[in-house]
Structures are given as C-alpha cells and as structure tokens.
C-alpha cells in the first residue's frame, strides 16, 4: 500500500493523506509518498522536498509525514502535532 501526504488547504491544520494500492491511484501534488510493506517496513517513494523548496506549511507537514517511516507506525499524532492543533484550532 502507498500513502501520500499533501499540504492541507488554507485555514486547515489537520494532516492530509491518501492511501492507495497503486501509485497511479494517488492524486497528484503530494509532498511525500511512502510505500508501506506487508512486513511493516516503510520506504520513501517520492519526496517533494528533494525536488523543490517547500513552503513553511508544507515543511511542517512534510516533517509530520516522516514519522510514518517508522516500522509499523500507527499514524497517531505526535506532541508537536497536538500543540499545533491546539494553537491553530483550539482543540486536541
């Protein structure tokens, strides 16, 4: 399975990602794409940060997306993500 991460729309601060069985099923414009292997390992397929300068918001979500590279990561929020949501949206 593949997981692609995108910059959230203006005014939104929730993590935006899409899962698909093939790369062709993913919408364009991803800032980070990983392959999640059946054995729990992860590998980078595409990294927009290597090709162009990311905006400040893209950099933040690119950093959040990298935690999904951890072996069998469950995708839960980090402390940094919870803080951002509290500051920007007044919630956890």
N, CA, C and O atoms as CSV, one atom per row, in Angstrom:
chain,resi,resn,atom,element,x,y,z
A,1,UNK,N,N,0.843,-1.172,0.000
A,1,UNK,CA,C,0.000,0.000,0.000
A,1,UNK,C,C,0.890,1.237,0.000
A,1,UNK,O,O,1.991,1.228,0.551
A,2,UNK,N,N,0.400,2.290,-0.620
A,2,UNK,CA,C,1.110,3.557,-0.686
A,2,UNK,C,C,0.342,4.604,0.111
A,2,UNK,O,O,-0.888,4.585,0.156
A,3,UNK,N,N,1.070,5.504,0.730
A,3,UNK,CA,C,0.458,6.614,1.465
A,3,UNK,C,C,1.113,7.898,0.982
A,3,UNK,O,O,2.335,8.042,1.026
A,4,UNK,N,N,0.280,8.837,0.517
A,4,UNK,CA,C,0.763,10.127,0.024
A,4,UNK,C,C,0.271,11.225,0.955
A,4,UNK,O,O,-0.877,11.210,1.399
A,5,UNK,N,N,1.149,12.172,1.243
A,5,UNK,CA,C,0.840,13.283,2.146
A,5,UNK,C,C,0.761,14.574,1.347
A,5,UNK,O,O,1.550,14.806,0.431
A,6,UNK,N,N,-0.202,15.410,1.710
A,6,UNK,CA,C,-0.470,16.649,0.987
A,6,UNK,C,C,-0.520,17.821,1.948
A,6,UNK,O,O,-0.782,17.655,3.139
A,7,UNK,N,N,-0.266,19.005,1.418
A,7,UNK,CA,C,-0.400,20.235,2.200
A,7,UNK,C,C,-1.884,20.454,2.449
A,7,UNK,O,O,-2.672,20.428,1.504
A,8,UNK,N,N,-2.288,20.669,3.704
A,8,UNK,CA,C,-3.713,20.927,3.976
A,8,UNK,C,C,-4.165,22.225,3.306
A,8,UNK,O,O,-3.352,23.125,3.095
A,9,UNK,N,N,-5.448,22.331,2.972
A,9,UNK,CA,C,-5.966,23.568,2.380
A,9,UNK,C,C,-5.782,24.743,3.334
A,9,UNK,O,O,-5.629,24.554,4.540
A,10,UNK,N,N,-5.799,25.951,2.789
A,10,UNK,CA,C,-5.679,27.152,3.621
A,10,UNK,C,C,-6.724,27.140,4.720
A,10,UNK,O,O,-7.892,26.829,4.485
A,11,UNK,N,N,-6.287,27.484,5.922
A,11,UNK,CA,C,-7.180,27.527,7.064
A,11,UNK,C,C,-7.360,26.199,7.771
A,11,UNK,O,O,-8.002,26.142,8.819
A,12,UNK,N,N,-6.805,25.129,7.218
A,12,UNK,CA,C,-6.917,23.796,7.823
A,12,UNK,C,C,-5.549,23.389,8.373
A,12,UNK,O,O,-4.512,23.764,7.826
A,13,UNK,N,N,-5.563,22.623,9.453
A,13,UNK,CA,C,-4.314,22.210,10.077
A,13,UNK,C,C,-4.280,20.715,10.394
A,13,UNK,O,O,-3.368,20.244,11.074
A,14,UNK,N,N,-5.258,19.981,9.908
A,14,UNK,CA,C,-5.246,18.538,10.090
A,14,UNK,C,C,-4.356,17.901,9.034
A,14,UNK,O,O,-4.246,18.394,7.912
A,15,UNK,N,N,-3.730,16.806,9.411
A,15,UNK,CA,C,-2.873,16.095,8.472
A,15,UNK,C,C,-3.721,15.576,7.307
A,15,UNK,O,O,-4.809,15.039,7.515
A,16,UNK,N,N,-3.223,15.738,6.097
A,16,UNK,CA,C,-3.950,15.327,4.904
A,16,UNK,C,C,-3.149,14.250,4.183
A,16,UNK,O,O,-2.055,14.513,3.683
A,17,UNK,N,N,-3.693,13.036,4.130
A,17,UNK,CA,C,-3.023,11.972,3.398
A,17,UNK,C,C,-4.048,11.061,2.740
A,17,UNK,O,O,-5.213,11.023,3.134
A,18,UNK,N,N,-3.589,10.324,1.725
A,18,UNK,CA,C,-4.443,9.412,0.968
A,18,UNK,C,C,-3.714,8.083,0.863
A,18,UNK,O,O,-2.515,8.048,0.587
A,19,UNK,N,N,-4.435,6.987,1.083
A,19,UNK,CA,C,-3.892,5.643,0.903
A,19,UNK,C,C,-4.401,5.068,-0.410
A,19,UNK,O,O,-5.534,5.328,-0.816
A,20,UNK,N,N,-3.545,4.277,-1.076
A,20,UNK,CA,C,-3.936,3.628,-2.323
A,20,UNK,C,C,-3.117,2.356,-2.506
A,20,UNK,O,O,-2.025,2.215,-1.956
A,21,UNK,N,N,-3.661,1.447,-3.279
A,21,UNK,CA,C,-2.951,0.195,-3.553
A,21,UNK,C,C,-1.874,0.351,-4.612
A,21,UNK,O,O,-0.900,-0.403,-4.621
A,22,UNK,N,N,-2.036,1.326,-5.511
A,22,UNK,CA,C,-1.029,1.575,-6.547
A,22,UNK,C,C,-0.703,3.067,-6.598
A,22,UNK,O,O,-1.498,3.901,-6.165
A,23,UNK,N,N,0.460,3.388,-7.125
A,23,UNK,CA,C,0.853,4.795,-7.256
A,23,UNK,C,C,-0.087,5.559,-8.178
A,23,UNK,O,O,-0.337,6.744,-7.959
A,24,UNK,N,N,-0.604,4.904,-9.192
A,24,UNK,CA,C,-1.481,5.557,-10.162
A,24,UNK,C,C,-2.791,6.020,-9.535
A,24,UNK,O,O,-3.430,6.933,-10.056
A,25,UNK,N,N,-3.197,5.413,-8.436
A,25,UNK,CA,C,-4.449,5.780,-7.774
A,25,UNK,C,C,-4.317,7.034,-6.912
A,25,UNK,O,O,-5.328,7.596,-6.490
A,26,UNK,N,N,-3.095,7.479,-6.644
A,26,UNK,CA,C,-2.881,8.648,-5.785
A,26,UNK,C,C,-3.067,9.941,-6.559
A,26,UNK,O,O,-2.605,10.045,-7.695
A,27,UNK,N,N,-3.733,10.932,-5.973
A,27,UNK,CA,C,-3.847,12.242,-6.619
A,27,UNK,C,C,-2.466,12.903,-6.731
A,27,UNK,O,O,-1.572,12.620,-5.933
A,28,UNK,N,N,-2.304,13.760,-7.698
A,28,UNK,CA,C,-1.025,14.454,-7.869
A,28,UNK,C,C,-0.863,15.531,-6.799
A,28,UNK,O,O,-1.818,15.876,-6.103
A,29,UNK,N,N,0.349,16.055,-6.677
A,29,UNK,CA,C,0.616,17.158,-5.759
A,29,UNK,C,C,1.088,16.750,-4.379
A,29,UNK,O,O,1.136,17.584,-3.475
A,30,UNK,N,N,1.440,15.485,-4.198
A,30,UNK,CA,C,1.896,15.018,-2.885
A,30,UNK,C,C,3.249,15.634,-2.536
A,30,UNK,O,O,4.088,15.856,-3.409
A,31,UNK,N,N,3.449,15.907,-1.238
A,31,UNK,CA,C,4.743,16.413,-0.794
A,31,UNK,C,C,5.631,15.276,-0.286
A,31,UNK,O,O,6.833,15.458,-0.090
A,32,UNK,N,N,5.021,14.089,-0.072
A,32,UNK,CA,C,5.777,12.950,0.447
A,32,UNK,C,C,4.970,11.684,0.172
A,32,UNK,O,O,3.778,11.641,0.476
A,33,UNK,N,N,5.593,10.658,-0.394
A,33,UNK,CA,C,4.914,9.391,-0.667
A,33,UNK,C,C,5.766,8.262,-0.109
A,33,UNK,O,O,6.974,8.210,-0.339
A,34,UNK,N,N,5.123,7.352,0.631
A,34,UNK,CA,C,5.836,6.190,1.146
A,34,UNK,C,C,5.112,4.912,0.737
A,34,UNK,O,O,3.912,4.912,0.460
A,35,UNK,N,N,5.873,3.832,0.709
A,35,UNK,CA,C,5.301,2.513,0.486
A,35,UNK,C,C,5.327,1.784,1.822
A,35,UNK,O,O,6.366,1.707,2.478
A,36,UNK,N,N,4.179,1.252,2.217
A,36,UNK,CA,C,4.073,0.506,3.464
A,36,UNK,C,C,4.026,-0.980,3.105
A,36,UNK,O,O,3.022,-1.477,2.595
A,37,UNK,N,N,5.115,-1.669,3.376
A,37,UNK,CA,C,5.229,-3.076,3.021
A,37,UNK,C,C,4.479,-3.961,4.011
A,37,UNK,O,O,4.236,-3.567,5.151
A,38,UNK,N,N,4.119,-5.152,3.565
A,38,UNK,CA,C,3.353,-6.077,4.400
A,38,UNK,C,C,4.100,-6.487,5.666
A,38,UNK,O,O,3.476,-6.806,6.678
A,39,UNK,N,N,5.431,-6.479,5.616
A,39,UNK,CA,C,6.200,-6.883,6.794
A,39,UNK,C,C,6.363,-5.753,7.806
A,39,UNK,O,O,7.044,-5.917,8.818
A,40,UNK,N,N,5.736,-4.597,7.532
A,40,UNK,CA,C,5.787,-3.474,8.467
A,40,UNK,C,C,6.867,-2.462,8.160
A,40,UNK,O,O,6.904,-1.397,8.777
A,41,UNK,N,N,7.744,-2.766,7.227
A,41,UNK,CA,C,8.788,-1.810,6.860
A,41,UNK,C,C,8.192,-0.735,5.963
A,41,UNK,O,O,7.145,-0.934,5.347
A,42,UNK,N,N,8.867,0.398,5.897
A,42,UNK,CA,C,8.410,1.546,5.094
A,42,UNK,C,C,9.559,2.037,4.239
A,42,UNK,O,O,10.721,1.930,4.631
A,43,UNK,N,N,9.241,2.577,3.072
A,43,UNK,CA,C,10.274,3.154,2.221
A,43,UNK,C,C,9.749,4.399,1.509
A,43,UNK,O,O,8.573,4.477,1.155
A,44,UNK,N,N,10.633,5.365,1.308
A,44,UNK,CA,C,10.270,6.610,0.614
A,44,UNK,C,C,10.190,6.321,-0.879
A,44,UNK,O,O,11.106,5.740,-1.459
A,45,UNK,N,N,9.095,6.729,-1.489
A,45,UNK,CA,C,8.909,6.596,-2.931
A,45,UNK,C,C,9.131,7.944,-3.606
A,45,UNK,O,O,9.780,8.019,-4.649
A,46,UNK,N,N,8.598,9.000,-3.016
A,46,UNK,CA,C,8.741,10.345,-3.582
A,46,UNK,C,C,8.829,11.359,-2.451
A,46,UNK,O,O,8.104,11.270,-1.460
A,47,UNK,N,N,9.723,12.318,-2.615
A,47,UNK,CA,C,9.920,13.352,-1.605
A,47,UNK,C,C,10.061,14.695,-2.317
A,47,UNK,O,O,11.111,14.995,-2.885
A,48,UNK,N,N,8.993,15.505,-2.284
A,48,UNK,CA,C,8.998,16.802,-2.968
A,48,UNK,C,C,10.074,17.730,-2.403
A,48,UNK,O,O,10.556,18.620,-3.104
A,49,UNK,N,N,10.449,17.528,-1.148
A,49,UNK,CA,C,11.483,18.351,-0.528
A,49,UNK,C,C,12.841,18.183,-1.185
A,49,UNK,O,O,13.709,19.044,-1.043
A,50,UNK,N,N,13.035,17.084,-1.903
A,50,UNK,CA,C,14.283,16.867,-2.634
A,50,UNK,C,C,14.279,17.558,-3.990
A,50,UNK,O,O,15.334,17.741,-4.597
A,51,UNK,N,N,13.095,17.943,-4.470
A,51,UNK,CA,C,12.959,18.482,-5.823
A,51,UNK,C,C,12.735,19.987,-5.876
A,51,UNK,O,O,13.072,20.632,-6.869
A,52,UNK,N,N,12.163,20.552,-4.803
A,52,UNK,CA,C,11.835,21.975,-4.802
A,52,UNK,C,C,11.811,22.492,-3.374
A,52,UNK,O,O,11.834,21.716,-2.418
A,53,UNK,N,N,11.765,23.800,-3.240
A,53,UNK,CA,C,11.637,24.403,-1.912
A,53,UNK,C,C,10.188,24.292,-1.458
A,53,UNK,O,O,9.265,24.631,-2.200
A,54,UNK,N,N,10.002,23.822,-0.255
A,54,UNK,CA,C,8.656,23.695,0.294
A,54,UNK,C,C,8.284,24.977,1.029
A,54,UNK,O,O,9.149,25.663,1.572
A,55,UNK,N,N,6.992,25.296,1.042
A,55,UNK,CA,C,6.510,26.427,1.818
A,55,UNK,C,C,6.628,26.070,3.297
A,55,UNK,O,O,6.858,24.909,3.636
A,56,UNK,N,N,6.475,27.045,4.170
A,56,UNK,CA,C,6.577,26.791,5.609
A,56,UNK,C,C,5.550,25.746,6.052
A,56,UNK,O,O,5.873,24.848,6.830
A,57,UNK,N,N,4.325,25.862,5.562
A,57,UNK,CA,C,3.285,24.901,5.933
A,57,UNK,C,C,3.616,23.514,5.383
A,57,UNK,O,O,3.438,22.513,6.077
A,58,UNK,N,N,4.094,23.449,4.142
A,58,UNK,CA,C,4.486,22.173,3.559
A,58,UNK,C,C,5.620,21.532,4.359
A,58,UNK,O,O,5.615,20.322,4.587
A,59,UNK,N,N,6.590,22.341,4.783
A,59,UNK,CA,C,7.707,21.822,5.582
A,59,UNK,C,C,7.208,21.200,6.874
A,59,UNK,O,O,7.685,20.141,7.279
A,60,UNK,N,N,6.247,21.852,7.527
A,60,UNK,CA,C,5.701,21.333,8.778
A,60,UNK,C,C,5.043,19.973,8.559
A,60,UNK,O,O,5.278,19.039,9.325
A,61,UNK,N,N,4.226,19.861,7.521
A,61,UNK,CA,C,3.517,18.607,7.264
A,61,UNK,C,C,4.437,17.548,6.666
A,61,UNK,O,O,4.191,16.354,6.838
A,62,UNK,N,N,5.470,17.954,5.980
A,62,UNK,CA,C,6.497,17.030,5.490
A,62,UNK,C,C,7.190,16.392,6.698
A,62,UNK,O,O,7.434,15.185,6.718
A,63,UNK,N,N,7.496,17.200,7.682
A,63,UNK,CA,C,8.127,16.704,8.912
A,63,UNK,C,C,7.201,15.724,9.633
A,63,UNK,O,O,7.652,14.676,10.096
A,64,UNK,N,N,5.912,16.055,9.733
A,64,UNK,CA,C,4.950,15.153,10.359
A,64,UNK,C,C,4.864,13.832,9.586
A,64,UNK,O,O,4.779,12.765,10.195
A,65,UNK,N,N,4.886,13.896,8.265
A,65,UNK,CA,C,4.758,12.691,7.435
A,65,UNK,C,C,5.917,11.729,7.645
A,65,UNK,O,O,5.744,10.516,7.524
A,66,UNK,N,N,7.075,12.247,7.952
A,66,UNK,CA,C,8.251,11.388,8.096
A,66,UNK,C,C,8.116,10.384,9.236
A,66,UNK,O,O,8.784,9.351,9.218
A,67,UNK,N,N,7.273,10.660,10.221
A,67,UNK,CA,C,7.101,9.702,11.317
A,67,UNK,C,C,6.478,8.409,10.823
A,67,UNK,O,O,6.619,7.374,11.474
A,68,UNK,N,N,5.787,8.443,9.681
A,68,UNK,CA,C,5.178,7.245,9.116
A,68,UNK,C,C,6.226,6.272,8.563
A,68,UNK,O,O,5.899,5.133,8.229
A,69,UNK,N,N,7.464,6.712,8.467
A,69,UNK,CA,C,8.532,5.823,8.017
A,69,UNK,C,C,8.953,4.834,9.096
A,69,UNK,O,O,9.614,3.837,8.806
A,70,UNK,N,N,8.574,5.107,10.328
A,70,UNK,CA,C,8.926,4.207,11.420
A,70,UNK,C,C,8.249,2.853,11.216
A,70,UNK,O,O,7.118,2.777,10.736
A,71,UNK,N,N,8.947,1.804,11.583
A,71,UNK,CA,C,8.452,0.437,11.440
A,71,UNK,C,C,7.077,0.289,12.084
A,71,UNK,O,O,6.918,0.542,13.278
A,72,UNK,N,N,6.086,-0.120,11.295
A,72,UNK,CA,C,4.705,-0.357,11.755
A,72,UNK,C,C,4.106,0.821,12.512
A,72,UNK,O,O,3.368,0.614,13.476
A,73,UNK,N,N,4.400,2.032,12.109
A,73,UNK,CA,C,3.849,3.208,12.786
A,73,UNK,C,C,2.336,3.228,12.655
A,73,UNK,O,O,1.801,2.921,11.590
A,74,UNK,N,N,1.642,3.586,13.727
A,74,UNK,CA,C,0.180,3.593,13.710
A,74,UNK,C,C,-0.417,4.899,13.200
A,74,UNK,O,O,-1.635,5.005,13.050
A,75,UNK,N,N,0.432,5.903,12.928
A,75,UNK,CA,C,-0.066,7.159,12.381
A,75,UNK,C,C,-0.639,8.111,13.402
A,75,UNK,O,O,-1.225,9.126,13.025
A,76,UNK,N,N,-0.491,7.819,14.701
A,76,UNK,CA,C,-1.037,8.698,15.732
A,76,UNK,C,C,-0.327,10.040,15.788
A,76,UNK,O,O,0.809,10.178,15.333
A,77,UNK,N,N,-1.012,11.027,16.353
A,77,UNK,CA,C,-0.450,12.374,16.466
A,77,UNK,C,C,0.746,12.391,17.421
A,77,UNK,O,O,0.792,11.654,18.407
A,78,UNK,N,N,1.693,13.240,17.103
A,78,UNK,CA,C,2.820,13.474,17.997
A,78,UNK,C,C,2.454,14.641,18.924
A,78,UNK,O,O,1.449,15.319,18.708
A,79,UNK,N,N,3.265,14.866,19.943
A,79,UNK,CA,C,3.037,16.013,20.824
A,79,UNK,C,C,3.077,17.318,20.060
A,79,UNK,O,O,2.296,18.228,20.337
A,80,UNK,N,N,3.985,17.416,19.099
A,80,UNK,CA,C,4.117,18.616,18.280
A,80,UNK,C,C,2.848,18.860,17.456
A,80,UNK,O,O,2.408,20.001,17.310
A,81,UNK,N,N,2.265,17.787,16.922
A,81,UNK,CA,C,1.042,17.927,16.137
A,81,UNK,C,C,-0.121,18.369,17.023
A,81,UNK,O,O,-0.912,19.224,16.625
A,82,UNK,N,N,-0.227,17.796,18.214
A,82,UNK,CA,C,-1.303,18.183,19.137
A,82,UNK,C,C,-1.187,19.649,19.525
A,82,UNK,O,O,-2.194,20.350,19.622
A,83,UNK,N,N,0.036,20.113,19.747
A,83,UNK,CA,C,0.263,21.519,20.092
A,83,UNK,C,C,-0.181,22.430,18.950
A,83,UNK,O,O,-0.836,23.445,19.186
A,84,UNK,N,N,0.172,22.075,17.718
A,84,UNK,CA,C,-0.222,22.870,16.553
A,84,UNK,C,C,-1.747,22.953,16.445
A,84,UNK,O,O,-2.297,24.027,16.199
A,85,UNK,N,N,-2.423,21.824,16.627
A,85,UNK,CA,C,-3.885,21.827,16.554
A,85,UNK,C,C,-4.488,22.704,17.645
A,85,UNK,O,O,-5.462,23.415,17.400
A,86,UNK,N,N,-3.923,22.659,18.834
A,86,UNK,CA,C,-4.421,23.499,19.938
A,86,UNK,C,C,-4.226,24.985,19.622
A,86,UNK,O,O,-5.122,25.797,19.857
A,87,UNK,N,N,-3.065,25.332,19.094
A,87,UNK,CA,C,-2.766,26.733,18.795
A,87,UNK,C,C,-3.623,27.266,17.650
A,87,UNK,O,O,-4.126,28.387,17.715
A,88,UNK,N,N,-3.787,26.468,16.611
A,88,UNK,CA,C,-4.469,26.935,15.404
A,88,UNK,C,C,-5.976,26.750,15.437
A,88,UNK,O,O,-6.715,27.521,14.825
A,89,UNK,N,N,-6.435,25.721,16.156
A,89,UNK,CA,C,-7.857,25.412,16.085
A,89,UNK,C,C,-8.514,25.317,17.456
A,89,UNK,O,O,-9.725,25.117,17.546
A,90,UNK,N,N,-7.743,25.456,18.511
A,90,UNK,CA,C,-8.313,25.416,19.855
A,90,UNK,C,C,-8.854,24.068,20.255
A,90,UNK,O,O,-9.822,23.981,21.011
A,91,UNK,N,N,-8.232,23.002,19.751
A,91,UNK,CA,C,-8.701,21.661,20.097
A,91,UNK,C,C,-7.543,20.685,20.115
A,91,UNK,O,O,-6.428,20.999,19.699
A,92,UNK,N,N,-7.837,19.496,20.606
A,92,UNK,CA,C,-6.839,18.409,20.582
A,92,UNK,C,C,-7.067,17.488,19.446
A,92,UNK,O,O,-6.323,16.522,19.276
